[in-house]
Amino acid sequence: MKASRMMEIEFEYRRPFLATAVRVLWNAVRLAIVAVLLALEPLVGFICGAGLVLGLITCVIFELSPVAPRFPLLKCLGFSLSFGVILFLYYGLLSLFVED
């Protein structure tokens, strides 16, 4: 009886220790990921925003100009709008790791 009781007590203490260790390790990894994502946020926001706006302006200008009669409008629009999708996915990834 003493052996089984000893094993139960030992198991009860081991489980919270492992859960705490995993939680601390996850918070350390999460903190590093959030630090990198937040450090890159101004750069990613600027590049994606500029790519989106300048790409759309370029599409409108080339579509209205008679100089480029065979301008690939749909490809250029898709490329420009992909910057907005990338920015949306970036903020979604950031929200996965940041806890309020």
C-alpha positions as CSV (number, residue, x, y, z in Angstrom):
1,M,0.0,0.0,0.0
2,K,2.8,2.4,0.8
3,A,4.4,1.9,-2.6
4,S,1.2,2.7,-4.5
5,R,0.5,5.7,-2.4
6,M,4.1,6.9,-2.9
7,M,3.7,6.6,-6.7
8,E,0.4,8.5,-6.6
9,I,2.0,11.4,-4.7
10,E,5.0,11.4,-7.0
11,F,2.8,11.5,-10.1
12,E,0.7,14.3,-8.7
13,Y,3.8,16.5,-8.3
14,R,5.3,15.6,-11.6
15,R,2.3,16.6,-13.7
16,P,2.1,20.3,-12.6
17,F,5.9,20.5,-12.9
18,L,5.8,19.3,-16.5
19,A,2.8,21.5,-17.4
20,T,4.6,24.5,-15.9
21,A,7.8,23.7,-17.7
22,V,6.0,23.4,-21.0
23,R,4.0,26.6,-20.4
24,V,7.2,28.5,-19.6
25,L,9.0,27.1,-22.7
26,W,6.0,28.0,-24.9
27,N,5.9,31.6,-23.5
28,A,9.6,32.0,-24.2
29,V,9.2,30.8,-27.8
30,R,6.1,33.0,-28.2
31,L,7.8,36.0,-26.8
32,A,10.7,35.6,-29.3
33,I,8.3,35.3,-32.2
34,V,6.3,38.3,-31.1
35,A,9.4,40.4,-30.7
36,V,10.6,39.6,-34.2
37,L,7.1,40.2,-35.7
38,L,6.6,43.5,-33.9
39,A,10.1,44.7,-34.9
40,L,9.3,43.9,-38.6
41,E,5.8,45.4,-38.5
42,P,6.6,48.9,-39.6
43,L,8.7,47.6,-42.5
44,V,6.2,45.0,-43.6
45,G,3.3,47.5,-43.3
46,F,5.2,50.1,-45.4
47,I,6.3,47.7,-48.1
48,C,2.9,46.0,-48.4
49,G,1.0,49.3,-48.2
50,A,3.2,51.0,-50.8
51,G,3.1,47.9,-53.1
52,L,-0.7,47.9,-52.9
53,V,-1.3,51.6,-53.5
54,L,1.4,52.1,-56.1
55,G,0.4,48.9,-57.9
56,L,-3.2,50.0,-58.2
57,I,-2.2,53.5,-59.4
58,T,0.1,51.9,-62.0
59,C,-2.8,49.6,-63.2
60,V,-5.1,52.6,-63.6
61,I,-2.5,54.7,-65.4
62,F,-1.4,52.0,-67.8
63,E,-5.0,50.9,-68.5
64,L,-6.1,54.5,-69.4
65,S,-2.9,55.3,-71.4
66,P,-2.9,54.5,-75.1
67,V,0.8,53.7,-75.0
68,A,0.4,50.2,-73.7
69,P,-2.4,48.6,-75.8
70,R,-1.7,45.0,-74.4
71,F,-1.3,45.8,-70.8
72,P,-1.9,42.7,-68.6
73,L,-4.4,44.4,-66.2
74,L,-5.6,41.3,-64.4
75,K,-2.1,40.0,-63.6
76,C,-1.0,43.4,-62.4
77,L,-4.2,43.8,-60.3
78,G,-3.7,40.4,-58.8
79,F,-0.1,41.2,-58.0
80,S,-1.0,44.5,-56.4
81,L,-3.9,43.1,-54.3
82,S,-1.6,40.2,-53.1
83,F,0.2,42.9,-51.1
84,G,-3.0,43.6,-49.2
85,V,-3.6,39.8,-48.6
86,I,0.0,39.4,-47.4
87,L,-0.5,42.3,-44.9
88,F,-3.8,40.8,-43.7
89,L,-2.1,37.4,-43.2
90,Y,0.8,39.1,-41.4
91,Y,-1.6,40.8,-38.9
92,G,-3.4,37.5,-38.5
93,L,-0.2,35.7,-37.6
94,L,0.7,38.4,-35.2
95,S,-2.7,38.1,-33.5
96,L,-2.1,34.4,-33.0
97,F,1.0,35.0,-30.9
98,V,0.0,38.1,-28.9
99,E,-2.1,37.6,-25.8
100,D,-3.9,40.5,-24.2
